[in-house]
Amino acid sequence: MKMDYIVSDGTKAVSPSDERSMTNILVNLEKMGIDPEPFFILAAREFENIYGENAGEKARLLYANAITEQDEDGACVWHKIQTLISDNSQNSLRNIH
C-alpha cells in the first residue's frame, strides 16, 4: 500500500515504502509473537460501525481484491476482519466482550 502525501506546493508525493502501513505493522506484530488480536477486533468493530450490515460483504470483497492483487499481507488482514465480522463462532465479534 503506497500512501499519498500532499507537499507544500500542493502536489502529491507517494511514499516509496510501505513499511509503515497498518497492514505491515499488524502482520509484523504476529511474526514477532505479539498477539495482534486486539487491533483486529478494534478494526473489525470500526468497520462494522461504518458499513453496518454490509460490513461482512465489504470485507469479503476487500479480501478477494487482496488475493487478486497477490497482496498476502492485505489478504491476511482482511481475512481476519471478515472472519470477525461474519463468523458466528466464539471468535466472532458477537461473542467477544
VOPAGU-2260 file (C-alpha; in pm, 1 decimal, decimal comma):
REM VOPAGU-2260
SITE   aa  ch    i         X         Y         Z
SITE  MET   A    0       0,0       0,0       0,0
SITE  LYS   A    1     151,4     329,1    -105,2
SITE  MET   A    2      43,4     644,7      68,1
SITE  ASP   A    3      -1,7     983,7     -95,9
SITE  TYR   A    4     130,5    1288,4      83,8
SITE  ILE   A    5      46,7    1647,0      -6,1
SITE  VAL   A    6     364,4    1851,6     -23,9
SITE  SER   A    7     387,5    2225,0      37,6
SITE  ASP   A    8     333,3    2323,4    -326,3
SITE  GLY   A    9       4,6    2127,9    -336,8
SITE  THR   A   10     132,9    1837,7    -543,9
SITE  LYS   A   11     120,8    1476,3    -430,2
SITE  ALA   A   12     421,0    1269,1    -338,8
SITE  VAL   A   13     399,7     892,3    -297,4
SITE  SER   A   14     579,4     715,3     -18,3
SITE  PRO   A   15     841,8     483,4    -168,5
SITE  SER   A   16     795,7     233,0     113,1
SITE  ASP   A   17     500,4      52,3     261,0
SITE  GLU   A   18     689,8     -45,3     576,7
SITE  ARG   A   19     480,7     194,1     785,8
SITE  SER   A   20     144,7      65,8     664,8
SITE  MET   A   21    -101,6     -66,0     922,2
SITE  THR   A   22    -112,2    -395,5     734,5
SITE  ASN   A   23     261,2    -435,9     770,7
SITE  ILE   A   24     252,3    -340,1    1138,7
SITE  LEU   A   25     -15,8    -597,1    1224,0
SITE  VAL   A   26     146,9    -875,7    1025,3
SITE  ASN   A   27     487,0    -798,7    1179,1
SITE  LEU   A   28     341,2    -799,2    1531,0
SITE  GLU   A   29     216,7   -1150,0    1467,2
SITE  LYS   A   30     552,2   -1255,6    1320,3
SITE  MET   A   31     725,5   -1126,5    1637,9
SITE  GLY   A   32     496,0   -1327,5    1862,3
SITE  ILE   A   33     286,2   -1030,6    1978,3
SITE  ASP   A   34     -86,4   -1101,3    1966,7
SITE  PRO   A   35    -242,6    -854,8    1719,1
SITE  GLU   A   36    -595,8    -974,7    1803,6
SITE  PRO   A   37    -695,2    -657,0    1994,8
SITE  PHE   A   38    -606,8    -446,1    1690,0
SITE  PHE   A   39    -808,8    -673,7    1460,6
SITE  ILE   A   40   -1106,0    -657,6    1697,5
SITE  LEU   A   41   -1094,0    -277,3    1703,4
SITE  ALA   A   42   -1060,4    -261,5    1325,9
SITE  ALA   A   43   -1347,8    -505,9    1273,1
SITE  ARG   A   44   -1575,1    -318,2    1514,0
SITE  GLU   A   45   -1499,6      14,2    1348,8
SITE  PHE   A   46   -1550,5    -139,1    1003,7
SITE  GLU   A   47   -1886,0    -273,8    1120,9
SITE  ASN   A   48   -1977,4      68,1    1265,0
SITE  ILE   A   49   -1904,8     230,4     930,5
SITE  TYR   A   50   -2062,1     -25,3     694,8
SITE  GLY   A   51   -2331,4    -173,8     919,3
SITE  GLU   A   52   -2499,2    -484,0     781,8
SITE  ASN   A   53   -2289,8    -454,4     462,9
SITE  ALA   A   54   -1960,6    -486,9     654,1
SITE  GLY   A   55   -1925,0    -861,7     604,5
SITE  GLU   A   56   -1973,3    -838,7     228,6
SITE  LYS   A   57   -1744,2    -533,8     200,9
SITE  ALA   A   58   -1470,2    -712,5     398,7
SITE  ARG   A   59   -1514,0   -1022,5     180,2
SITE  LEU   A   60   -1467,1    -810,1    -133,6
SITE  LEU   A   61   -1155,6    -642,1       7,4
SITE  TYR   A   62   -1017,3    -985,8      96,8
SITE  ALA   A   63   -1087,2   -1110,0    -257,7
SITE  ASN   A   64    -922,8    -797,7    -405,4
SITE  ALA   A   65    -611,3    -852,1    -192,7
SITE  ILE   A   66    -587,5   -1210,1    -318,4
SITE  THR   A   67    -636,4   -1098,2    -679,8
SITE  GLU   A   68    -361,1    -839,2    -635,4
SITE  GLN   A   69    -137,7   -1102,7    -468,3
SITE  ASP   A   70    -119,9    -884,7    -156,5
SITE  GLU   A   71     -52,4   -1151,9     105,0
SITE  ASP   A   72     -40,5    -910,5     399,0
SITE  GLY   A   73    -362,4    -739,0     294,1
SITE  ALA   A   74    -529,5   -1076,9     242,2
SITE  CYS   A   75    -424,3   -1181,2     591,5
SITE  VAL   A   76    -570,2    -866,5     747,8
SITE  TRP   A   77    -895,8    -868,2     550,3
SITE  HIS   A   78    -948,7   -1239,3     608,7
SITE  LYS   A   79    -918,9   -1183,2     983,0
SITE  ILE   A   80   -1154,7    -883,2     977,9
SITE  GLN   A   81   -1402,7   -1067,6     755,9
SITE  THR   A   82   -1396,5   -1366,1     991,4
SITE  LEU   A   83   -1454,7   -1149,8    1298,2
SITE  ILE   A   84   -1749,6    -976,3    1132,8
SITE  SER   A   85   -1910,3   -1271,7     955,8
SITE  ASP   A   86   -1835,4   -1570,2    1176,0
SITE  ASN   A   87   -2087,3   -1692,3    1432,0
SITE  SER   A   88   -1829,0   -1890,4    1627,9
SITE  GLN   A   89   -1697,3   -1799,4    1971,8
SITE  ASN   A   90   -1426,2   -1594,7    1796,6
SITE  SER   A   91   -1669,4   -1358,8    1621,9
SITE  LEU   A   92   -1732,7   -1001,2    1733,6
SITE  ARG   A   93   -2072,8   -1104,1    1862,0
SITE  ASN   A   94   -1908,6   -1324,3    2122,6
SITE  ILE   A   95   -1610,0   -1105,9    2218,8
SITE  HIS   A   96   -1682,5    -865,9    2503,5
